[in-house]
């Protein structure tokens, strides 16, 4: 079993698209796969319960079909920072709760497992704890999704620095086009390639519609697996 934590330079940078595409790429390579989102903020209340779109996409992109509650144990209705959404909904999120949920999920038997974060690296889950402590406790290597837009260099380098300062390996990064008008895109990618000291796993251009199946072909899975 191999497992990675998917982090983003910010919210809305395409963590779920990258995660789903990577799960599909791994499935095409013959792996059994499973994707998890421990905490999701922003959901609909359905007949089946609270459901988050990102978590449902991860479930759809995995070869191993698990109960929704195992894929997304903390589902919050309000699209706020998790600690604020939990406070609004009178829920308590603790690091121990998330660690236990992740360990249970990682025992599912899949060959290839992704644990997707929420927002950026230093997102609070309560008044005292940050979500970044989760991959530290689980000792998961990190894949960083960089939203390619103005300011991405600073965001990416600061996030990579924080990941390494927390004692984790930056296993690779993904350049995801989120701004169709972003100038000097190629030059920004080249700058990050020279400074991040981690392999570029995929360069995803901007597209008006996200298609993880097509995006899967952009991933260089060998670059990721060669390190682990």
SEDORO-55149 format. One line per 4 residues: number of its first residue (from 1); their letters; for each residue x, y, z of N, C-alpha, C. Coordinates in steps of 0.1 Angstrom, whole numbers, plus 5000, padded with zeros to 4 digits. Layout:
BEGIN
NUM> a> X Y Z X Y Z X Y Z; ...
END
This chain:
BEGIN
1> xxxx> 5008 4988 5000 5000 5000 5000 5009 5012 5000; 5005 5022 4991 5012 5035 4991 5001 5045 4993; 5005 5056 5001 4995 5066 5004 5002 5080 5003; 4995 5090 4999 4999 5103 4998 4989 5113 5003
5> xxxx> 4993 5125 5008 4984 5135 5012 4984 5146 5001; 4972 5150 4996 4971 5160 4986 4968 5173 4992; 4978 5182 4991 4977 5196 4996 4975 5206 4985; 4970 5218 4988 4969 5228 4979 4975 5241 4983
9> xxxx> 4979 5250 4974 4985 5263 4978 4974 5272 4983; 4961 5268 4981 4950 5277 4986 4937 5268 4983; 4926 5274 4987 4913 5268 4983 4910 5271 4969; 4903 5262 4962 4899 5264 4948 4910 5263 4938
13> xxxx> 4921 5256 4941 4932 5254 4932 4932 5241 4924; 4922 5233 4927 4921 5220 4919 4926 5208 4925; 4926 5207 4939 4930 5195 4945 4922 5183 4941; 4909 5185 4941 4900 5173 4937 4902 5169 4923
17> xxxx> 4903 5178 4914 4906 5174 4900 4919 5166 4899; 4929 5171 4905 4942 5164 4905 4941 5151 4912; 4934 5150 4923 4933 5137 4930 4925 5127 4922; 4914 5131 4916 4906 5122 4908 4914 5117 4896
21> xxxx> 4921 5126 4889 4929 5123 4878 4940 5113 4882; 4946 5115 4893 4957 5107 4897 4952 5093 4901; 4940 5092 4907 4934 5079 4910 4931 5072 4898; 4926 5079 4887 4923 5072 4875 4936 5067 4867
25> xxxx> 4946 5076 4868 4959 5072 4862 4965 5059 4869; 4963 5059 4882 4968 5047 4890 4960 5034 4886; 4947 5036 4885 4938 5025 4881 4942 5020 4867; 4945 5029 4858 4949 5024 4844 4962 5017 4845
29> xxxx> 4970 5020 4855 4983 5013 4857 4982 4999 4864; 4969 4996 4868 4967 4983 4874 4965 4983 4889; 4965 4995 4895 4964 4995 4910 4950 4996 4914; 4946 4990 4925 4934 4993 4932 4935 5006 4939
33> xxxx> 4925 5015 4938 4927 5028 4943 4915 5032 4953; 4919 5042 4961 4908 5047 4970 4912 5061 4974; 4903 5071 4973 4905 5085 4977 4896 5089 4988; 4902 5097 4997 4895 5101 5009 4896 5116 5011
37> xxxx> 4885 5122 5017 4886 5136 5021 4881 5136 5036; 4890 5136 5045 4887 5136 5059 4877 5146 5064; 4879 5159 5059 4871 5170 5063 4867 5177 5050; 4854 5179 5049 4848 5187 5037 4838 5197 5042
41> xxxx> 4840 5210 5038 4831 5221 5042 4825 5226 5030; 4812 5225 5029 4804 5229 5018 4797 5217 5012; 4784 5215 5016 4777 5203 5012 4762 5205 5011; 4756 5195 5006 4741 5195 5005 4736 5184 5014
45> xxxx> 4724 5187 5020 4717 5177 5028 4708 5169 5019; 4711 5156 5017 4703 5148 5008 4695 5137 5017; 4688 5129 5010 4681 5118 5017 4690 5109 5023; 4702 5108 5017 4712 5099 5023 4721 5105 5034
49> xxxx> 4719 5118 5036 4727 5125 5046 4735 5137 5039; 4744 5142 5047 4752 5153 5042 4762 5148 5032; 4763 5155 5020 4771 5150 5009 4779 5162 5003; 4792 5160 5002 4801 5170 4996 4805 5166 4982
53> xxxx> 4804 5175 4973 4807 5172 4958 4821 5166 4956; 4831 5172 4963 4845 5167 4961 4846 5153 4966; 4840 5150 4977 4841 5136 4983 4834 5126 4974; 4823 5130 4968 4816 5121 4959 4824 5119 4946
57> xxxx> 4831 5129 4941 4840 5127 4930 4852 5118 4933; 4857 5119 4945 4868 5110 4949 4863 5095 4949; 4851 5094 4954 4845 5080 4955 4842 5075 4941; 4837 5083 4932 4835 5079 4918 4848 5075 4911
61> xxxx> 4859 5082 4915 4871 5080 4908 4880 5068 4913; 4875 5062 4924 4882 5051 4931 4877 5038 4926; 4886 5028 4925 4882 5015 4921 4875 5008 4932; 4880 5011 4945 4874 5004 4956 4862 5013 4961
65> xxxx> 4850 5007 4961 4839 5015 4965 4836 5013 4980; 4837 5023 4988 4835 5023 5002 4823 5031 5006; 4817 5029 5018 4806 5038 5022 4811 5052 5023; 4801 5061 5019 4805 5075 5019 4811 5080 5032
69> xxxx> 4805 5076 5043 4809 5081 5056 4824 5077 5059; 4829 5067 5053 4843 5063 5054 4852 5072 5046; 4847 5076 5034 4854 5084 5025 4855 5099 5031; 4844 5103 5036 4843 5117 5042 4836 5117 5055
73> xxxx> 4844 5113 5066 4839 5112 5079 4833 5125 5085; 4839 5137 5081 4834 5149 5086 4829 5158 5075; 4816 5159 5074 4810 5166 5063 4802 5178 5069; 4806 5190 5065 4800 5202 5070 4792 5209 5059
77> xxxx> 4781 5214 5063 4772 5220 5053 4778 5234 5048; 4783 5242 5057 4787 5256 5053 4800 5256 5047; 4802 5264 5036 4815 5264 5029 4825 5274 5035; 4827 5272 5048 4837 5281 5055 4849 5273 5058
81> xxxx> 4859 5279 5065 4870 5272 5071 4864 5261 5080; 4870 5249 5080 4864 5238 5088 4861 5242 5103; 4870 5250 5109 4867 5253 5124 4855 5262 5125; 4853 5271 5115 4842 5280 5116 4829 5273 5112
85> xxxx> 4829 5264 5102 4817 5257 5098 4813 5248 5109; 4823 5241 5116 4820 5232 5127 4814 5240 5138; 4819 5252 5141 4813 5260 5152 4799 5264 5149; 4796 5268 5136 4783 5272 5132 4773 5260 5134
89> xxxx> 4778 5248 5131 4769 5236 5131 4770 5228 5144; 4777 5234 5154 4778 5228 5167 4784 5214 5166; 4794 5213 5158 4802 5200 5157 4816 5202 5163; 4821 5191 5168 4835 5191 5173 4844 5183 5164
93> xxxx> 4854 5189 5158 4864 5182 5151 4877 5181 5159; 4883 5169 5161 4895 5168 5168 4905 5161 5159; 4918 5163 5162 4928 5156 5154 4928 5141 5156; 4925 5137 5169 4925 5123 5171 4914 5116 5163
97> xxxx> 4902 5123 5162 4891 5118 5154 4896 5115 5140; 4902 5125 5134 4907 5124 5120 4917 5114 5118; 4927 5113 5127 4937 5103 5127 4931 5089 5126; 4922 5086 5135 4915 5073 5136 4907 5070 5123
101> xxxx> 4901 5080 5118 4893 5078 5106 4902 5075 5094; 4913 5082 5093 4923 5080 5082 4930 5066 5083; 4933 5062 5095 4939 5049 5097 4930 5038 5093; 4917 5040 5097 4907 5030 5093 4906 5029 5078
105> xxxx> 4905 5041 5071 4904 5042 5057 4916 5035 5050; 4928 5038 5055 4940 5033 5049 4942 5018 5051; 4934 5012 5059 4934 4998 5061 4924 4991 5051; 4919 4998 5041 4909 4993 5032 4914 4982 5023
109> xxxx> 4927 4982 5021 4932 4971 5012 4936 4976 4998; 4934 4989 4995 4938 4995 4982 4953 4996 4981; 4958 4995 4968 4972 4996 4966 4976 5010 4966; 4968 5019 4962 4971 5033 4960 4961 5042 4966
113> xxxx> 4965 5050 4976 4955 5057 4985 4959 5072 4985; 4949 5081 4983 4951 5095 4984 4942 5101 4995; 4948 5109 5003 4940 5116 5014 4941 5131 5010; 4929 5137 5007 4929 5151 5002 4926 5160 5013
117> xxxx> 4934 5171 5014 4932 5181 5025 4920 5190 5021; 4919 5201 5029 4909 5211 5027 4916 5224 5027; 4913 5232 5017 4919 5246 5016 4934 5245 5015; 4941 5254 5021 4956 5254 5021 4962 5246 5032
121> xxxx> 4975 5247 5034 4982 5239 5043 4979 5241 5058; 4977 5254 5062 4975 5257 5076 4960 5260 5079; 4952 5252 5075 4937 5254 5078 4934 5249 5092; 4927 5257 5100 4923 5253 5114 4912 5243 5113
125> xxxx> 4912 5233 5122 4900 5224 5123 4893 5227 5136; 4899 5233 5146 4893 5238 5158 4901 5250 5163; 4899 5254 5175 4905 5266 5180 4920 5264 5183; 4925 5252 5183 4938 5249 5187 4946 5241 5177
129> xxxx> 4939 5233 5168 4946 5224 5159 4945 5227 5145; 4955 5224 5137 4956 5227 5123 4955 5214 5115; 4949 5214 5103 4948 5202 5095 4962 5197 5091; 4972 5206 5090 4985 5202 5086 4991 5191 5095
133> xxxx> 4986 5191 5107 4991 5181 5117 4987 5167 5113; 4977 5165 5105 4972 5152 5101 4982 5144 5093; 4987 5149 5082 4997 5142 5074 5010 5140 5082; 5013 5149 5092 5025 5147 5100 5023 5135 5109
137> xxxx> 5011 5134 5116 5009 5123 5124 5009 5110 5117; 5004 5110 5104 5003 5098 5096 5016 5095 5088; 5025 5105 5088 5037 5104 5081 5035 5101 5066; 5027 5109 5060 5024 5108 5046 5032 5117 5038
141> xxxx> 5038 5113 5027 5044 5122 5017 5034 5131 5011; 5037 5142 5007 5028 5152 5002 5029 5155 4987; 5018 5156 4980 5017 5161 4966 5010 5174 4967; 5017 5184 4962 5012 5198 4962 5006 5202 4949
145> xxxx> 4993 5207 4950 4987 5212 4938 4988 5227 4938; 4994 5233 4928 4997 5247 4927 4987 5253 4917; 4979 5262 4921 4970 5269 4912 4977 5280 4904; 4978 5278 4891 4986 5287 4883 4979 5300 4880
149> xxxx> 4983 5310 4888 4977 5323 4887 4987 5333 4893; 4985 5346 4892 4994 5356 4897 4995 5353 4912; 5007 5353 4917 5010 5350 4931 5013 5336 4934; 5013 5327 4924 5015 5313 4927 5029 5309 4931
153> xxxx> 5039 5317 4927 5053 5314 4931 5054 5316 4946; 5049 5327 4952 5050 5329 4966 5042 5318 4974; 5030 5315 4969 5022 5306 4976 5028 5292 4976; 5033 5288 4964 5039 5275 4963 5052 5273 4971
157> xxxx> 5060 5283 4971 5073 5282 4978 5071 5282 4993; 5062 5291 4998 5059 5291 5012 5053 5278 5017; 5044 5273 5009 5037 5260 5013 5047 5249 5013; 5056 5248 5003 5066 5237 5002 5076 5239 5014
161> xxxx> 5079 5251 5018 5088 5253 5029 5081 5248 5042; 5068 5251 5044 5061 5247 5055 5060 5232 5056; 5057 5225 5045 5056 5211 5044 5070 5205 5049; 5080 5210 5044 5094 5204 5048 5097 5208 5062
165> xxxx> 5094 5219 5067 5096 5223 5080 5088 5214 5090; 5077 5209 5085 5069 5200 5094 5075 5186 5093; 5086 5184 5086 5092 5171 5086 5087 5161 5075; 5080 5166 5065 5074 5157 5055 5081 5159 5042
169> xxxx> 5080 5148 5034 5086 5148 5021 5076 5154 5011; 5081 5163 5002 5073 5168 4991 5076 5159 4980; 5066 5149 4977 5068 5139 4968 5067 5143 4953; 5060 5154 4951 5058 5159 4938 5048 5171 4938
173> xxxx> 5047 5177 4926 5037 5188 4926 5030 5188 4912; 5018 5195 4912 5010 5196 4900 5007 5210 4897; 5010 5214 4884 5007 5227 4880 4993 5227 4874; 4983 5234 4880 4969 5233 4875 4965 5247 4870
177> xxxx> 4961 5248 4858 4957 5261 4852 4943 5265 4857; 4942 5275 4865 4929 5280 4870 4926 5294 4865; 4935 5300 4858 4933 5314 4852 4936 5314 4838; 4926 5315 4829 4928 5314 4815 4936 5326 4809
181> xxxx> 4937 5337 4817 4944 5349 4813 4957 5350 4819; 4962 5340 4826 4975 5341 4833 4986 5342 4823; 4994 5353 4824 5005 5355 4815 5018 5349 4821; 5027 5346 4813 5040 5340 4817 5038 5327 4824
185> xxxx> 5028 5319 4820 5025 5306 4827 5037 5297 4826; 5043 5295 4814 5054 5286 4812 5066 5290 4820; 5068 5304 4821 5080 5309 4828 5078 5306 4843; 5066 5307 4848 5063 5305 4862 5065 5290 4866
189> xxxx> 5061 5281 4856 5063 5267 4858 5078 5264 4859; 5086 5270 4850 5100 5268 4849 5107 5272 4862; 5102 5284 4868 5107 5289 4880 5104 5279 4892; 5092 5274 4892 5089 5264 4903 5097 5251 4901
193> xxxx> 5099 5247 4889 5107 5235 4887 5121 5236 4892; 5126 5248 4891 5140 5251 4895 5141 5253 4911; 5130 5256 4917 5130 5260 4931 5123 5250 4941; 5114 5242 4936 5107 5233 4945 5114 5220 4948
197> xxxx> 5124 5216 4940 5132 5204 4943 5123 5192 4945; 5113 5191 4936 5104 5179 4936 5099 5178 4922; 5096 5166 4918 5091 5163 4904 5078 5170 4900; 5077 5175 4888 5064 5180 4883 5057 5168 4878
201> xxxx> 5046 5164 4885 5039 5152 4881 5029 5154 4869; 5024 5166 4868 5014 5169 4857 5013 5184 4855; 5012 5188 4843 5009 5202 4839 4995 5202 4833; 4985 5207 4840 4972 5207 4836 4968 5221 4831
205> xxxx> 4965 5222 4818 4961 5235 4812 4947 5239 4817; 4944 5252 4816 4931 5257 4819 4921 5251 4809; 4909 5247 4815 4898 5242 4807 4885 5246 4813; 4875 5249 4804 4862 5254 4809 4855 5242 4817
209> xxxx> 4859 5230 4814 4852 5219 4821 4863 5209 4826; 4861 5204 4839 4871 5195 4844 4867 5181 4841; 4877 5173 4835 4875 5159 4831 4886 5151 4837; 4885 5145 4849 4896 5137 4854 4900 5126 4845
213> xxxx> 4891 5120 4837 4895 5109 4829 4905 5114 4818; 4903 5125 4812 4912 5131 4802 4925 5136 4809; 4923 5142 4821 4935 5148 4828 4944 5137 4833; 4939 5125 4835 4947 5114 4840 4959 5111 4831
217> xxxx> 4957 5113 4818 4968 5110 4809 4979 5120 4810; 4978 5131 4817 4988 5141 4818 4998 5137 4830; 4994 5128 4838 5002 5124 4850 5013 5115 4846; 5025 5117 4852 5036 5108 4850 5037 5100 4863
221> xxxx> 5030 5089 4864 5030 5081 4876 5043 5075 4879; 5051 5072 4869 5065 5067 4872 5073 5076 4880; 5072 5089 4878 5079 5099 4886 5076 5098 4900; 5063 5096 4903 5059 5095 4917 5063 5082 4924
225> xxxx> 5061 5071 4917 5064 5058 4922 5079 5055 4923; 5087 5062 4916 5101 5060 4916 5107 5064 4929; 5100 5072 4937 5106 5077 4950 5101 5068 4961; 5090 5060 4959 5084 5052 4970 5081 5038 4966
END
